[in-house]
Structures are given as structure tokens and as C-alpha cells.
Amino acid sequence: MSQKVVGKKYVYFYNSRAKCWMKAKRLKNGRLKIVGKATKSEVDRARG
């Protein structure tokens, strides 16, 4: 079970093993490119 938050530009998902949020960029072809860690406030902003 992984939590996922979909924003406009990025998709945030929770890494339960590392206990942190990761951030992936949404590419035009529908794939995701992992950028790195995301802060809690970033995820809250994406939730809206």
C-alpha cells in the first residue's frame, strides 16, 4: 500500500521503507521521472 498524491506538475508518493515522500515529474508520454525527495509542505500543497 503506497500513498500517492497527484499534482499538476509532479506526482508525490510515499516511500514506506525510507519513510519519506518522493517526487516524480510527469512527462508528456505519461511516464514518471523520479526527481528526489519531497517535503511535507509540498505534498500538502499538491493535495489542495
PDB file of N, CA, C, O and CB in Angstrom:
ATOM      1  N   MET A   1       0.837  -1.192   0.000  1.00  0.00           N
ATOM      2  CA  MET A   1       0.000   0.000   0.000  1.00  0.00           C
ATOM      3  C   MET A   1       0.880   1.252   0.000  1.00  0.00           C
ATOM      4  O   MET A   1       1.635   1.497   0.940  1.00  0.00           O
ATOM      5  CB  MET A   1      -0.951   0.000   1.222  1.00  0.00           C
ATOM      6  N   SER A   2       0.769   2.017  -1.045  1.00  0.00           N
ATOM      7  CA  SER A   2       1.549   3.252  -1.092  1.00  0.00           C
ATOM      8  C   SER A   2       0.613   4.419  -1.311  1.00  0.00           C
ATOM      9  O   SER A   2      -0.294   4.362  -2.141  1.00  0.00           O
ATOM     10  CB  SER A   2       2.624   3.197  -2.204  1.00  0.00           C
ATOM     11  N   GLN A   3       0.844   5.470  -0.561  1.00  0.00           N
ATOM     12  CA  GLN A   3       0.036   6.669  -0.718  1.00  0.00           C
ATOM     13  C   GLN A   3       0.552   7.441  -1.917  1.00  0.00           C
ATOM     14  O   GLN A   3       1.755   7.505  -2.170  1.00  0.00           O
ATOM     15  CB  GLN A   3       0.066   7.546   0.565  1.00  0.00           C
ATOM     16  N   LYS A   4      -0.385   8.024  -2.651  1.00  0.00           N
ATOM     17  CA  LYS A   4       0.015   8.756  -3.843  1.00  0.00           C
ATOM     18  C   LYS A   4      -0.784  10.043  -3.923  1.00  0.00           C
ATOM     19  O   LYS A   4      -2.002  10.042  -3.741  1.00  0.00           O
ATOM     20  CB  LYS A   4      -0.187   7.902  -5.117  1.00  0.00           C
ATOM     21  N   VAL A   5      -0.100  11.134  -4.194  1.00  0.00           N
ATOM     22  CA  VAL A   5      -0.755  12.425  -4.373  1.00  0.00           C
ATOM     23  C   VAL A   5      -0.377  12.936  -5.754  1.00  0.00           C
ATOM     24  O   VAL A   5       0.804  13.072  -6.076  1.00  0.00           O
ATOM     25  CB  VAL A   5      -0.346  13.450  -3.248  1.00  0.00           C
ATOM     26  N   VAL A   6      -1.387  13.218  -6.562  1.00  0.00           N
ATOM     27  CA  VAL A   6      -1.124  13.668  -7.925  1.00  0.00           C
ATOM     28  C   VAL A   6      -1.333  15.166  -8.014  1.00  0.00           C
ATOM     29  O   VAL A   6      -2.438  15.663  -7.798  1.00  0.00           O
ATOM     30  CB  VAL A   6      -2.027  12.934  -8.935  1.00  0.00           C
ATOM     31  N   GLY A   7      -0.263  15.886  -8.334  1.00  0.00           N
ATOM     32  CA  GLY A   7      -0.353  17.328  -8.501  1.00  0.00           C
ATOM     33  C   GLY A   7      -0.365  17.690  -9.976  1.00  0.00           C
ATOM     34  O   GLY A   7      -0.459  16.818 -10.841  1.00  0.00           O
ATOM     35  N   LYS A   8      -0.271  18.976 -10.254  1.00  0.00           N
ATOM     36  CA  LYS A   8      -0.277  19.417 -11.660  1.00  0.00           C
ATOM     37  C   LYS A   8       0.995  18.985 -12.374  1.00  0.00           C
ATOM     38  O   LYS A   8       0.952  18.422 -13.468  1.00  0.00           O
ATOM     39  CB  LYS A   8      -0.432  20.946 -11.748  1.00  0.00           C
ATOM     40  N   LYS A   9       2.119  19.258 -11.739  1.00  0.00           N
ATOM     41  CA  LYS A   9       3.402  19.044 -12.400  1.00  0.00           C
ATOM     42  C   LYS A   9       4.084  17.767 -11.915  1.00  0.00           C
ATOM     43  O   LYS A   9       4.797  17.105 -12.670  1.00  0.00           O
ATOM     44  CB  LYS A   9       4.314  20.237 -12.168  1.00  0.00           C
ATOM     45  N   TYR A  10       3.856  17.432 -10.650  1.00  0.00           N
ATOM     46  CA  TYR A  10       4.548  16.297 -10.056  1.00  0.00           C
ATOM     47  C   TYR A  10       3.566  15.291  -9.479  1.00  0.00           C
ATOM     48  O   TYR A  10       2.421  15.616  -9.165  1.00  0.00           O
ATOM     49  CB  TYR A  10       5.506  16.768  -8.976  1.00  0.00           C
ATOM     50  N   VAL A  11       4.041  14.075  -9.349  1.00  0.00           N
ATOM     51  CA  VAL A  11       3.310  13.051  -8.616  1.00  0.00           C
ATOM     52  C   VAL A  11       4.136  12.729  -7.384  1.00  0.00           C
ATOM     53  O   VAL A  11       5.325  12.424  -7.483  1.00  0.00           O
ATOM     54  CB  VAL A  11       3.046  11.766  -9.497  1.00  0.00           C
ATOM     55  N   TYR A  12       3.505  12.797  -6.231  1.00  0.00           N
ATOM     56  CA  TYR A  12       4.202  12.504  -4.983  1.00  0.00           C
ATOM     57  C   TYR A  12       3.761  11.138  -4.497  1.00  0.00           C
ATOM     58  O   TYR A  12       2.568  10.835  -4.504  1.00  0.00           O
ATOM     59  CB  TYR A  12       3.925  13.594  -3.907  1.00  0.00           C
ATOM     60  N   PHE A  13       4.699  10.314  -4.078  1.00  0.00           N
ATOM     61  CA  PHE A  13       4.317   9.040  -3.488  1.00  0.00           C
ATOM     62  C   PHE A  13       5.181   8.756  -2.270  1.00  0.00           C
ATOM     63  O   PHE A  13       6.341   9.160  -2.186  1.00  0.00           O
ATOM     64  CB  PHE A  13       4.440   7.903  -4.515  1.00  0.00           C
ATOM     65  N   TYR A  14       4.569   8.043  -1.329  1.00  0.00           N
ATOM     66  CA  TYR A  14       5.221   7.808  -0.047  1.00  0.00           C
ATOM     67  C   TYR A  14       6.066   6.547  -0.112  1.00  0.00           C
ATOM     68  O   TYR A  14       5.588   5.482  -0.501  1.00  0.00           O
ATOM     69  CB  TYR A  14       4.184   7.699   1.080  1.00  0.00           C
ATOM     70  N   ASN A  15       7.316   6.680   0.271  1.00  0.00           N
ATOM     71  CA  ASN A  15       8.215   5.542   0.351  1.00  0.00           C
ATOM     72  C   ASN A  15       8.196   5.048   1.798  1.00  0.00           C
ATOM     73  O   ASN A  15       8.799   5.651   2.686  1.00  0.00           O
ATOM     74  CB  ASN A  15       9.672   5.921  -0.116  1.00  0.00           C
ATOM     75  N   SER A  16       7.487   3.934   2.011  1.00  0.00           N
ATOM     76  CA  SER A  16       7.298   3.477   3.390  1.00  0.00           C
ATOM     77  C   SER A  16       8.581   2.906   3.980  1.00  0.00           C
ATOM     78  O   SER A  16       8.766   2.930   5.196  1.00  0.00           O
ATOM     79  CB  SER A  16       6.196   2.431   3.450  1.00  0.00           C
ATOM     80  N   ARG A  17       9.462   2.395   3.137  1.00  0.00           N
ATOM     81  CA  ARG A  17      10.708   1.840   3.653  1.00  0.00           C
ATOM     82  C   ARG A  17      11.617   2.951   4.158  1.00  0.00           C
ATOM     83  O   ARG A  17      12.239   2.821   5.212  1.00  0.00           O
ATOM     84  CB  ARG A  17      11.422   1.018   2.572  1.00  0.00           C
ATOM     85  N   ALA A  18      11.691   4.048   3.399  1.00  0.00           N
ATOM     86  CA  ALA A  18      12.542   5.167   3.799  1.00  0.00           C
ATOM     87  C   ALA A  18      11.775   6.180   4.638  1.00  0.00           C
ATOM     88  O   ALA A  18      12.357   7.120   5.180  1.00  0.00           O
ATOM     89  CB  ALA A  18      13.129   5.849   2.571  1.00  0.00           C
ATOM     90  N   LYS A  19      10.453   5.977   4.741  1.00  0.00           N
ATOM     91  CA  LYS A  19       9.574   6.876   5.499  1.00  0.00           C
ATOM     92  C   LYS A  19       9.707   8.324   5.038  1.00  0.00           C
ATOM     93  O   LYS A  19       9.829   9.238   5.853  1.00  0.00           O
ATOM     94  CB  LYS A  19       9.884   6.782   6.990  1.00  0.00           C
ATOM     95  N   CYS A  20       9.681   8.518   3.730  1.00  0.00           N
ATOM     96  CA  CYS A  20       9.735   9.880   3.206  1.00  0.00           C
ATOM     97  C   CYS A  20       8.915   9.955   1.926  1.00  0.00           C
ATOM     98  O   CYS A  20       8.574   8.937   1.323  1.00  0.00           O
ATOM     99  CB  CYS A  20      11.202  10.322   2.948  1.00  0.00           C
ATOM    100  N   TRP A  21       8.612  11.165   1.533  1.00  0.00           N
ATOM    101  CA  TRP A  21       7.862  11.374   0.301  1.00  0.00           C
ATOM    102  C   TRP A  21       8.833  11.550  -0.855  1.00  0.00           C
ATOM    103  O   TRP A  21       9.820  12.277  -0.740  1.00  0.00           O
ATOM    104  CB  TRP A  21       6.926  12.600   0.421  1.00  0.00           C
ATOM    105  N   MET A  22       8.552  10.884  -1.969  1.00  0.00           N
ATOM    106  CA  MET A  22       9.340  11.041  -3.177  1.00  0.00           C
ATOM    107  C   MET A  22       8.525  11.850  -4.169  1.00  0.00           C
ATOM    108  O   MET A  22       7.298  11.905  -4.100  1.00  0.00           O
ATOM    109  CB  MET A  22       9.748   9.664  -3.773  1.00  0.00           C
ATOM    110  N   LYS A  23       9.244  12.480  -5.099  1.00  0.00           N
ATOM    111  CA  LYS A  23       8.559  13.332  -6.061  1.00  0.00           C
ATOM    112  C   LYS A  23       8.987  12.930  -7.462  1.00  0.00           C
ATOM    113  O   LYS A  23      10.179  12.800  -7.740  1.00  0.00           O
ATOM    114  CB  LYS A  23       8.859  14.833  -5.799  1.00  0.00           C
ATOM    115  N   ALA A  24       8.019  12.734  -8.337  1.00  0.00           N
ATOM    116  CA  ALA A  24       8.304  12.331  -9.709  1.00  0.00           C
ATOM    117  C   ALA A  24       7.639  13.296 -10.672  1.00  0.00           C
ATOM    118  O   ALA A  24       6.493  13.702 -10.477  1.00  0.00           O
ATOM    119  CB  ALA A  24       7.826  10.888  -9.972  1.00  0.00           C
ATOM    120  N   LYS A  25       8.372  13.658 -11.711  1.00  0.00           N
ATOM    121  CA  LYS A  25       7.856  14.597 -12.697  1.00  0.00           C
ATOM    122  C   LYS A  25       7.001  13.845 -13.716  1.00  0.00           C
ATOM    123  O   LYS A  25       7.345  12.739 -14.134  1.00  0.00           O
ATOM    124  CB  LYS A  25       9.014  15.352 -13.401  1.00  0.00           C
ATOM    125  N   ARG A  26       5.896  14.450 -14.106  1.00  0.00           N
ATOM    126  CA  ARG A  26       5.037  13.834 -15.107  1.00  0.00           C
ATOM    127  C   ARG A  26       5.536  14.229 -16.493  1.00  0.00           C
ATOM    128  O   ARG A  26       5.554  15.408 -16.848  1.00  0.00           O
ATOM    129  CB  ARG A  26       3.551  14.256 -14.907  1.00  0.00           C
ATOM    130  N   LEU A  27       5.938  13.234 -17.264  1.00  0.00           N
ATOM    131  CA  LEU A  27       6.428  13.511 -18.609  1.00  0.00           C
ATOM    132  C   LEU A  27       5.272  13.473 -19.605  1.00  0.00           C
ATOM    133  O   LEU A  27       4.183  12.988 -19.300  1.00  0.00           O
ATOM    134  CB  LEU A  27       7.523  12.500 -19.011  1.00  0.00           C
ATOM    135  N   LYS A  28       5.534  13.992 -20.794  1.00  0.00           N
ATOM    136  CA  LYS A  28       4.464  14.102 -21.795  1.00  0.00           C
ATOM    137  C   LYS A  28       3.950  12.744 -22.255  1.00  0.00           C
ATOM    138  O   LYS A  28       2.779  12.608 -22.607  1.00  0.00           O
ATOM    139  CB  LYS A  28       4.955  14.886 -22.994  1.00  0.00           C
ATOM    140  N   ASN A  29       4.823  11.739 -22.254  1.00  0.00           N
ATOM    141  CA  ASN A  29       4.391  10.422 -22.714  1.00  0.00           C
ATOM    142  C   ASN A  29       3.742   9.599 -21.598  1.00  0.00           C
ATOM    143  O   ASN A  29       3.526   8.395 -21.743  1.00  0.00           O
ATOM    144  CB  ASN A  29       5.574   9.664 -23.288  1.00  0.00           C
ATOM    145  N   GLY A  30       3.439  10.265 -20.492  1.00  0.00           N
ATOM    146  CA  GLY A  30       2.717   9.578 -19.425  1.00  0.00           C
ATOM    147  C   GLY A  30       3.595   8.860 -18.428  1.00  0.00           C
ATOM    148  O   GLY A  30       3.100   8.312 -17.444  1.00  0.00           O
ATOM    149  N   ARG A  31       4.908   8.855 -18.673  1.00  0.00           N
ATOM    150  CA  ARG A  31       5.792   8.193 -17.727  1.00  0.00           C
ATOM    151  C   ARG A  31       6.193   9.139 -16.613  1.00  0.00           C
ATOM    152  O   ARG A  31       5.951  10.343 -16.684  1.00  0.00           O
ATOM    153  CB  ARG A  31       7.030   7.658 -18.434  1.00  0.00           C
ATOM    154  N   LEU A  32       6.810   8.579 -15.583  1.00  0.00           N
ATOM    155  CA  LEU A  32       7.264   9.380 -14.453  1.00  0.00           C
ATOM    156  C   LEU A  32       8.781   9.342 -14.382  1.00  0.00           C
ATOM    157  O   LEU A  32       9.406   8.309 -14.625  1.00  0.00           O
ATOM    158  CB  LEU A  32       6.644   8.875 -13.131  1.00  0.00           C
ATOM    159  N   LYS A  33       9.353  10.473 -14.049  1.00  0.00           N
ATOM    160  CA  LYS A  33      10.796  10.543 -13.832  1.00  0.00           C
ATOM    161  C   LYS A  33      11.021  10.975 -12.400  1.00  0.00           C
ATOM    162  O   LYS A  33      10.629  12.073 -12.006  1.00  0.00           O
ATOM    163  CB  LYS A  33      11.490  11.526 -14.837  1.00  0.00           C
ATOM    164  N   ILE A  34      11.649  10.114 -11.622  1.00  0.00           N
ATOM    165  CA  ILE A  34      11.829  10.418 -10.208  1.00  0.00           C
ATOM    166  C   ILE A  34      12.867  11.519 -10.039  1.00  0.00           C
ATOM    167  O   ILE A  34      13.980  11.430 -10.558  1.00  0.00           O
ATOM    168  CB  ILE A  34      12.248   9.158  -9.427  1.00  0.00           C
ATOM    169  N   VAL A  35      12.485  12.553  -9.305  1.00  0.00           N
ATOM    170  CA  VAL A  35      13.349  13.712  -9.114  1.00  0.00           C
ATOM    171  C   VAL A  35      14.096  13.610  -7.793  1.00  0.00           C
ATOM    172  O   VAL A  35      15.289  13.908  -7.729  1.00  0.00           O
ATOM    173  CB  VAL A  35      12.532  15.007  -9.164  1.00  0.00           C
ATOM    174  N   GLY A  36      13.404  13.191  -6.738  1.00  0.00           N
ATOM    175  CA  GLY A  36      14.044  13.094  -5.434  1.00  0.00           C
ATOM    176  C   GLY A  36      13.022  13.181  -4.327  1.00  0.00           C
ATOM    177  O   GLY A  36      11.847  12.866  -4.517  1.00  0.00           O
ATOM    178  N   LYS A  37      13.479  13.609  -3.174  1.00  0.00           N
ATOM    179  CA  LYS A  37      12.586  13.693  -2.026  1.00  0.00           C
ATOM    180  C   LYS A  37      11.719  14.936  -2.108  1.00  0.00           C
ATOM    181  O   LYS A  37      12.096  15.948  -2.699  1.00  0.00           O
ATOM    182  CB  LYS A  37      13.385  13.691  -0.725  1.00  0.00           C
ATOM    183  N   ALA A  38      10.555  14.833  -1.503  1.00  0.00           N
ATOM    184  CA  ALA A  38       9.645  15.974  -1.439  1.00  0.00           C
ATOM    185  C   ALA A  38       9.396  16.304   0.022  1.00  0.00           C
ATOM    186  O   ALA A  38       9.419  15.425   0.883  1.00  0.00           O
ATOM    187  CB  ALA A  38       8.305  15.678  -2.182  1.00  0.00           C
ATOM    188  N   THR A  39       9.160  17.575   0.289  1.00  0.00           N
ATOM    189  CA  THR A  39       8.881  17.988   1.660  1.00  0.00           C
ATOM    190  C   THR A  39       7.401  17.781   1.968  1.00  0.00           C
ATOM    191  O   THR A  39       6.570  17.648   1.069  1.00  0.00           O
ATOM    192  CB  THR A  39       9.283  19.467   1.883  1.00  0.00           C
ATOM    193  N   LYS A  40       7.101  17.757   3.257  1.00  0.00           N
ATOM    194  CA  LYS A  40       5.715  17.538   3.678  1.00  0.00           C
ATOM    195  C   LYS A  40       4.815  18.657   3.179  1.00  0.00           C
ATOM    196  O   LYS A  40       3.670  18.416   2.797  1.00  0.00           O
ATOM    197  CB  LYS A  40       5.626  17.433   5.204  1.00  0.00           C
ATOM    198  N   SER A  41       5.331  19.884   3.183  1.00  0.00           N
ATOM    199  CA  SER A  41       4.515  21.022   2.766  1.00  0.00           C
ATOM    200  C   SER A  41       4.218  20.972   1.267  1.00  0.00           C
ATOM    201  O   SER A  41       3.159  21.414   0.821  1.00  0.00           O
ATOM    202  CB  SER A  41       5.219  22.337   3.117  1.00  0.00           C
ATOM    203  N   GLU A  42       5.157  20.432   0.501  1.00  0.00           N
ATOM    204  CA  GLU A  42       4.929  20.274  -0.934  1.00  0.00           C
ATOM    205  C   GLU A  42       3.758  19.335  -1.194  1.00  0.00           C
ATOM    206  O   GLU A  42       2.903  19.595  -2.040  1.00  0.00           O
ATOM    207  CB  GLU A  42       6.194  19.748  -1.625  1.00  0.00           C
ATOM    208  N   VAL A  43       3.743  18.240  -0.446  1.00  0.00           N
ATOM    209  CA  VAL A  43       2.687  17.247  -0.622  1.00  0.00           C
ATOM    210  C   VAL A  43       1.342  17.824  -0.203  1.00  0.00           C
ATOM    211  O   VAL A  43       0.329  17.607  -0.868  1.00  0.00           O
ATOM    212  CB  VAL A  43       2.998  15.976   0.184  1.00  0.00           C
ATOM    213  N   ASP A  44       1.340  18.561   0.904  1.00  0.00           N
ATOM    214  CA  ASP A  44       0.098  19.183   1.371  1.00  0.00           C
ATOM    215  C   ASP A  44      -0.425  20.193   0.359  1.00  0.00           C
ATOM    216  O   ASP A  44      -1.635  20.316   0.167  1.00  0.00           O
ATOM    217  CB  ASP A  44       0.316  19.865   2.724  1.00  0.00           C
ATOM    218  N   ARG A  45       0.479  20.909  -0.284  1.00  0.00           N
ATOM    219  CA  ARG A  45       0.071  21.881  -1.292  1.00  0.00           C
ATOM    220  C   ARG A  45      -0.534  21.171  -2.506  1.00  0.00           C
ATOM    221  O   ARG A  45      -1.501  21.654  -3.096  1.00  0.00           O
ATOM    222  CB  ARG A  45       1.271  22.750  -1.719  1.00  0.00           C
ATOM    223  N   ALA A  46       0.036  20.034  -2.871  1.00  0.00           N
ATOM    224  CA  ALA A  46      -0.466  19.293  -4.023  1.00  0.00           C
ATOM    225  C   ALA A  46      -1.832  18.681  -3.728  1.00  0.00           C
ATOM    226  O   ALA A  46      -2.652  18.500  -4.627  1.00  0.00           O
ATOM    227  CB  ALA A  46       0.525  18.200  -4.427  1.00  0.00           C
ATOM    228  N   ARG A  47      -2.064  18.363  -2.445  1.00  0.00           N
ATOM    229  CA  ARG A  47      -3.367  17.810  -2.071  1.00  0.00           C
ATOM    230  C   ARG A  47      -4.474  18.831  -2.281  1.00  0.00           C
ATOM    231  O   ARG A  47      -5.601  18.484  -2.635  1.00  0.00           O
ATOM    232  CB  ARG A  47      -3.354  17.345  -0.613  1.00  0.00           C
ATOM    233  N   GLY A  48      -4.140  20.082  -2.059  1.00  0.00           N
ATOM    234  CA  GLY A  48      -5.072  21.166  -2.346  1.00  0.00           C
ATOM    235  C   GLY A  48      -6.005  21.501  -1.229  1.00  0.00           C
ATOM    236  O   GLY A  48      -6.834  22.402  -1.365  1.00  0.00           O
TER     237      GLY A  48
END
